[in-house]
Structure formats: structure tokens, C-alpha cells
């Protein structure tokens, strides 16, 4: 899942070297904290949050296949 999120986000932003993804594992939940260049935060979120919503849907689906729950948080 981590590679999936990194691949998608790096393709969206202008500064892919500044993308940092922290994974916090729980018993049945995984939380991904995404940090990126301040200029790229808007690109990751998208208009009305549609881009980050789509990424969250993909992450949740991939996690469900593994029997887990996943959340993606964009940290500014």
C-alpha cells in the first residue's frame, strides 16, 4: 500500500523528492501521514478534496483486501 500511495503522489507533484510518507501500524488499522512541499499540498488535495478522496478510496480498497483499515492524512 505504501508504494501505491508514494507512486500516485509523486506523479502528481512538482517536487517529488520532498514527498514523505510515514506509516503508523496498528493492530487492524494503518495510518499514512503524507508530507510534501508546501506548493504541492493543493495539488494533492485537489478541487474540493476530490484528488485526496480518490487516493483514500484506493488505499482503503487495497487495505480491505488485506483485512485491514487504512487512513490517509495530509499533514501540512
N, CA, C and O of each residue as an XYZ file, in Angstrom:
304
protein
N       0.826     -1.197      0.000
C       0.000      0.000      0.000
C       0.868      1.257      0.000
O       0.565      2.243     -0.672
N       1.952      1.195      0.771
C       2.835      2.361      0.871
C       3.386      2.753     -0.505
O       3.424      3.932     -0.856
N       3.807      1.759     -1.270
C       4.357      2.025     -2.593
C       3.306      2.620     -3.521
O       3.609      3.480     -4.347
N       2.068      2.155     -3.378
C       0.972      2.673     -4.193
C       0.757      4.158     -3.931
O       0.655      4.946     -4.871
N       0.688      4.543     -2.665
C       0.467      5.948     -2.311
C       1.633      6.814     -2.786
O       1.424      7.881     -3.363
N       2.861      6.352     -2.542
C       4.027      7.126     -2.963
C       4.057      7.307     -4.471
O       4.355      8.400     -4.954
N       3.752      6.256     -5.224
C       3.767      6.325     -6.676
C       2.751      7.349     -7.192
O       3.066      8.161     -8.061
N       1.548      7.303     -6.659
C       0.488      8.212     -7.105
C       0.833      9.662     -6.762
O       0.713     10.549     -7.608
N       1.260      9.901     -5.524
C       1.531     11.265     -5.079
C       2.738     11.849     -5.814
O       2.713     13.012     -6.216
N       3.791     11.053     -5.992
C       4.980     11.556     -6.700
C       4.658     11.925     -8.145
O       5.284     12.824     -8.706
N       3.690     11.241     -8.754
C       3.297     11.562    -10.122
C       2.511     12.875    -10.191
O       2.487     13.526    -11.235
N       1.879     13.260     -9.103
C       1.045     14.464     -9.090
C       1.819     15.753     -8.824
O       1.459     16.805     -9.352
N       2.870     15.687     -8.019
C       3.506     16.891     -7.501
C       4.666     17.365     -8.376
O       5.177     16.623     -9.215
N       5.070     18.628     -8.157
C       6.206     19.209     -8.868
C       7.532     18.914     -8.175
O       8.587     18.964     -8.808
N       7.485     18.609     -6.888
C       8.695     18.341     -6.105
C       8.610     16.925     -5.515
O       8.378     16.776     -4.316
N       8.796     15.886     -6.343
C       8.630     14.514     -5.839
C       9.670     14.114     -4.791
O       9.429     13.203     -4.000
N      10.810     14.780     -4.780
C      11.844     14.449     -3.799
C      11.441     14.874     -2.388
O      12.021     14.388     -1.417
N      10.463     15.766     -2.254
C      10.024     16.248     -0.945
C       8.857     15.454     -0.361
O       8.372     15.783      0.722
N       8.407     14.429     -1.050
C       7.286     13.618     -0.558
C       7.787     12.692      0.541
O       8.731     11.928      0.337
N       7.157     12.762      1.699
C       7.483     11.906      2.843
C       6.199     11.221      3.300
O       5.190     11.874      3.565
N       6.257      9.917      3.386
C       5.094      9.142      3.796
C       5.466      8.328      5.030
O       6.343      7.465      4.982
N       4.786      8.618      6.129
C       5.029      7.919      7.384
C       3.890      6.938      7.614
O       2.717      7.286      7.474
N       4.244      5.721      7.964
C       3.255      4.675      8.170
C       3.185      4.337      9.659
O       4.190      3.977     10.273
N       1.985      4.458     10.230
C       1.768      4.124     11.637
C       0.879      2.891     11.664
O      -0.300      2.949     11.317
N       1.470      1.766     12.085
C       0.742      0.496     12.105
C       0.040      0.290     13.432
O       0.605      0.508     14.504
N      -1.196     -0.133     13.328
C      -1.952     -0.546     14.499
C      -2.261     -2.023     14.358
O      -1.720     -2.696     13.481
N      -3.124     -2.524     15.214
C      -3.466     -3.947     15.147
C      -4.223     -4.271     13.865
O      -3.893     -5.233     13.172
N      -5.233     -3.474     13.553
C      -6.001     -3.699     12.326
C      -6.138     -2.441     11.487
O      -6.885     -2.419     10.509
N      -5.424     -1.402     11.863
C      -5.525     -0.125     11.164
C      -4.137      0.383     10.798
O      -3.189      0.249     11.572
N      -4.031      0.961      9.618
C      -2.789      1.584      9.166
C      -3.102      3.041      8.861
O      -4.055      3.342      8.143
N      -2.295      3.943      9.412
C      -2.468      5.370      9.152
C      -1.253      5.850      8.374
O      -0.115      5.659      8.803
N      -1.500      6.476      7.227
C      -0.438      7.051      6.424
C      -0.470      8.564      6.606
O      -1.502      9.199      6.388
N       0.659      9.136      7.004
C       0.781     10.586      7.136
C       1.628     11.081      5.981
O       2.796     10.712      5.854
N       1.045     11.909      5.147
C       1.708     12.399      3.947
C       2.179     13.825      4.151
O       1.396     14.709      4.498
N       3.470     14.037      3.931
C       4.052     15.380      3.977
C       4.674     15.647      2.624
O       5.331     14.777      2.053
N       4.467     16.856      2.107
C       5.058     17.220      0.828
C       5.392     18.708      0.830
O       5.109     19.418      1.795
N       5.988     19.164     -0.247
C       6.373     20.561     -0.389
C       5.117     21.434     -0.251
O       4.057     21.068     -0.758
N       5.227     22.587      0.431
C       4.045     23.443      0.637
C       3.335     23.852     -0.657
O       2.118     24.037     -0.661
N       4.079     23.993     -1.747
C       3.444     24.362     -3.019
C       2.621     23.217     -3.607
O       1.743     23.447     -4.438
N       2.898     21.997     -3.182
C       2.244     20.826     -3.756
C       1.035     20.337     -2.968
O       0.321     19.443     -3.424
N       0.798     20.904     -1.805
C      -0.314     20.443     -0.969
C      -1.642     20.596     -1.710
O      -2.492     19.708     -1.644
N      -1.824     21.699     -2.405
C      -3.058     21.933     -3.153
C      -3.266     20.927     -4.266
O      -4.398     20.533     -4.548
N      -2.184     20.510     -4.900
C      -2.287     19.523     -5.967
C      -2.690     18.161     -5.423
O      -3.446     17.432     -6.066
N      -2.196     17.821     -4.259
C      -2.538     16.532     -3.655
C      -3.996     16.539     -3.195
O      -4.701     15.542     -3.352
N      -4.444     17.648     -2.634
C      -5.821     17.728     -2.150
C      -6.808     17.842     -3.312
O      -7.838     17.169     -3.314
N      -6.506     18.678     -4.290
C      -7.380     18.826     -5.451
C      -8.565     19.730     -5.164
O      -8.767     20.169     -4.032
N      -9.345     20.004     -6.200
C     -10.524     20.845     -6.034
C     -11.551     20.123     -5.172
O     -11.936     18.986     -5.444
N     -11.978     20.815     -4.130
C     -12.964     20.288     -3.182
C     -12.546     18.954     -2.579
O     -13.398     18.187     -2.131
N     -11.243     18.665     -2.561
C     -10.748     17.440     -1.952
C     -10.968     16.185     -2.771
O     -10.891     15.076     -2.241
N     -11.241     16.346     -4.053
C     -11.555     15.172     -4.874
C     -10.341     14.290     -5.131
O     -10.472     13.066     -5.164
N      -9.174     14.874     -5.311
C      -7.983     14.073     -5.584
C      -7.600     13.239     -4.367
O      -7.379     12.033     -4.479
N      -7.523     13.879     -3.213
C      -7.168     13.129     -1.998
C      -8.270     12.132     -1.653
O      -7.983     11.076     -1.090
N      -9.489     12.437     -1.969
C     -10.588     11.489     -1.746
C     -10.434     10.242     -2.605
O     -10.695      9.130     -2.146
N     -10.013     10.427     -3.843
C      -9.792      9.279     -4.726
C      -8.621      8.428     -4.243
O      -8.682      7.200     -4.290
N      -7.565      9.075     -3.784
C      -6.409      8.337     -3.256
C      -6.814      7.561     -2.007
O      -6.401      6.416     -1.822
N      -7.617      8.179     -1.155
C      -8.089      7.493      0.056
C      -8.942      6.273     -0.291
O      -8.860      5.244      0.379
N      -9.754      6.391     -1.331
C     -10.574      5.260     -1.768
C      -9.701      4.105     -2.226
O      -9.961      2.954     -1.876
N      -8.661      4.401     -3.010
C      -7.743      3.359     -3.467
C      -7.029      2.691     -2.299
O      -6.892      1.468     -2.268
N      -6.572      3.495     -1.337
C      -5.865      2.955     -0.176
C      -6.805      2.088      0.656
O      -6.409      1.017      1.115
N      -8.021      2.527      0.853
C      -8.991      1.751      1.634
C      -9.305      0.418      0.962
O      -9.439     -0.605      1.633
N      -9.420      0.434     -0.357
C      -9.702     -0.794     -1.093
C      -8.534     -1.770     -1.007
O      -8.734     -2.969     -0.811
N      -7.318     -1.258     -1.154
C      -6.140     -2.110     -1.057
C      -6.006     -2.688      0.352
O      -5.607     -3.842      0.511
N      -6.331     -1.905      1.362
C      -6.251     -2.378      2.740
C      -7.326     -3.421      3.025
O      -7.079     -4.388      3.745
N      -8.506     -3.231      2.470
C      -9.599     -4.177      2.703
C      -9.242     -5.556      2.163
O      -9.648     -6.570      2.730
N      -8.487     -5.600      1.074
C      -8.058     -6.886      0.524
C      -7.124     -7.618      1.477
O      -7.016     -8.843      1.429
N      -6.452     -6.871      2.339
C      -5.546     -7.466      3.310
C      -6.216     -7.636      4.678
O      -5.578     -8.066      5.640
N      -7.490     -7.299      4.754
C      -8.224     -7.446      6.001
C      -7.916     -6.346      7.008
O      -8.044     -6.557      8.214
N      -7.517     -5.188      6.531
C      -7.194     -4.068      7.422
C      -7.988     -2.837      7.022
O      -8.696     -2.834      6.015
N      -7.859     -1.788      7.831
C      -8.412     -0.477      7.509
C      -7.249      0.465      7.325
O      -6.235      0.342      8.012
N      -7.376      1.404      6.408
C      -6.297      2.356      6.166
C      -6.875      3.757      6.078
O      -7.981      3.973      5.584
N      -6.086      4.703      6.576
C      -6.467      6.118      6.512
C      -5.276      6.898      5.985
O      -4.125      6.569      6.272
N      -5.562      7.923      5.217
C      -4.525      8.804      4.679
C      -4.775     10.200      5.193
O      -5.865     10.749      5.030
N      -3.753     10.778      5.821
C      -3.842     12.145      6.325
C      -2.784     12.993      5.637
O      -1.625     12.592      5.538
N      -3.182     14.154      5.168
C      -2.238     15.091      4.563
C      -1.824     16.077      5.656
O      -2.645     16.850      6.151
N      -0.549     16.043      6.024
C      -0.024     16.901      7.069
C       0.670     18.079      6.389
O       1.558     17.887      5.559
N       0.262     19.295      6.742
C       0.838     20.472      6.100
C       2.044     20.977      6.842
O       2.651     21.967      6.433
